[in-house]
Amino acid sequence: MGKRVGLKEKQGVVERYLSGEKVESICKDTSYPRSTVYDWISQYKSGLQNHQVNIKDYKLLRTKYERQKLVVHILQNAPCRANDPLHDRLDTIKELSSRYTVYTLCAAFKVPKGTYYNFLLRRKCENSQAAKRRAELKPIIEEIYQSSNQTFGADKIVAVMLDRGIAATERLVSDIMHKNGWFSVKTNAKALYEYSERRKKNILNQNFKAERPNQIWVSDVTYFSYKERTFYICVIIDLYSRKLIAHKISKRNSTQLTKGTFKIAYFSRSPQEGLIFHSDNGNNYISKSFYIYLKQFGVKQSFSRSRRPHDNAVIESFFRSMKTEELYRYKFKSEREIRKSVADYIERYNSERPHTYLGYLTPDRYEQLYGNNSD
C-alpha cells in the first residue's frame, strides 16, 4: 500500500501549479503520478476538499496575504505610526503615495480613503491662501519673539497676537517658528548653550569598531540623478554589524531628511542613552534643530573633519557598493522604481551579502549571533 499523502502535501502541489509550474515538472520533482496531481487540481477547482478551496478563493487569499505583508513593511519603515496624530498620517500617506497605492497606505495608517482625498483637495485649495497667510504672520511672529528677548514660545506669542486682534492657531505659529529656527531659550536654554559652546569633535577618529549593537551609528547623504531630477538618499549604519538600519529618500537635502531618517532608526532599534552618532559637517547634521532633536534622546554627536571622507569610510564604502552594484546598472523608468531599487538593495545587503569585515557573515546573521551570545 502506498504512503498516504496528507492535505498539506496536496496543497503544496496545487500551490506550485497555481503559481505557474507545469504538471510535468511537479511530477518529476515529487514522483507523484500525473493522474494523481490532476485529480488534486480538479478537486481544488471544483471545491470538493473539506476546506472548499477553489482557484478564485486561493487567489483572493493570496492577494490579501501579499497586501498585509506590504502593510507591515510600510509600517516598519514609515516615519510615523498608525496611532500617530491624523495630520502626521495624512502627510506620510502623501509622501509615500509615489511608492505605494493609496488603498494600501490608507489601510496601513487606518485612514478612510475619503478622508485622505478630502485632505488633498483641501490642501490644494488652501496652499495659495496658506502661503499668503504665513507670509503675513511671519514678520509679526518674529517681532514678538525678538521683543521678548527670544523667551516667548508659541503659546505666549498667540496670546500677544490675540491681544492685538490677530487670530492664529498655536500649531501654525509653532510651525512657522520651527521652520525659521525661532526656539524659546527657556525651553531649550541648556541645549542651546551647549550648542553654541560645542566643538565639532571627531570622537571616532577613524576607529570604526563597536562592542555591541546600537553603540555607534554613522550616517551620510548621497545623491542620484534621474531625468534632470536629483534624489538625496540618507542612510544610517550600525557600526557593530555594518547593518543598514534606516534610509530615507527626498528631493531636498534638508534637516528634515536627516531627522526623518534618524527617527526611523531610533524607533525601530530603541537604543540606550549614550549612543554616538557620527556624520560629516553638512548643514543638515550641524543645524541647531537637529542638535536639539538628538539631545532629547541623549545622543552624542561626532563629526568628520572637513574634506576628510576617510573619517566616514564605512558609509562611503556602502554608497560606492550601492551605486556600482545597483543604481548605475539599470535604466529606471520612474521615481518609484528608483525607490524600490534602493530598498531592495538594502534588504539584500543586510540579509544576503557577505561582509568581509564580519568574516563573510551577513549583517543580519552577525547581529543574530550577538543576540544568541548575550542570552
VENPEDA-V985088 format. One line per field, one symbol per residue. phi: phi as a letter, one per 30 degrees, with the letter a starting at -180 (. if undefined). psi: psi as a letter, one per 40 degrees, with the letter a starting at -180 (. if undefined). burial: b if it has 16 or more other C-alpha atoms within 10 Angstrom, else e. Layout:
BEGIN
phi->???
psi->???
burial->???
END
This chain:
BEGIN
phi->.dddcddddddddddddddjdddedddddciddeddddddddddddiddedhdbddddddddddddddddddddddcddbcdcdeeddddddeddcddcbddedddddchbeedddddddddddddeddddddddddeddddddddddiicdcdddddddddddiccadddddddddddciccddddbedddddddcdcddcddhicccbdadicbcbbabbbbcbhiccccccbbcdddciddcabacbdbcbdddddddddddddcchdddjecccadcdedccddddddddddciccdbbddehbdddbdddeddeddddddbddcbcdcaddddddddddddddedcbddcedciicdedddddddddddd
psi->hihhhiddddddddddddeeiidddddddeeiiddddddddddddefeidefhiddddddddddddddddddddddeieiieeiiddddddddddeeediidddddddefhidddddddddddddedddddddddddddddddddddeffehaddddddddddeehhiidddddddddeefgihdddfddddddddeiigigddfegfhieiifdhiiiihiihhhfeihhhhhihhhddefhheiiihiehgiddddddddddddeddgiiiehhhhaafidedeiddddddddeefhhiiiiihfgdeefddddddddddddecdeeihieiddddddddddddddddedhihddeffiiddddddddddde.
burial->eeeeeeeeeeeebbeebeeeeebeebbeeeeeeeeebeebbebbbeeeeeeebbbeeeeeeeeeeebeebbeebeebbbbbbeeeeeebbebbeeebebeebebbbebbebeeeebeebeeeeeeeeeeeeeeeeebeeebbebbeeeebbbbbeebbebbeeeeeeeebeebbebbeeeebbbbeeeeebbeebeeeeeebebeeebeeeebbbbbbbbbeeeeeeeeebbbbbbbbbbbbbbbbbbbbeebbbebbbbbbbbbbeeeebeeebbbbbbbbebbbebbbbbebbeeebbbbbbbeeeeebbebbbebbeebeeeebeeeeeeeeeebbebbeebbbebbbebbbeeeeebbbbbbbeeeeeeee
END
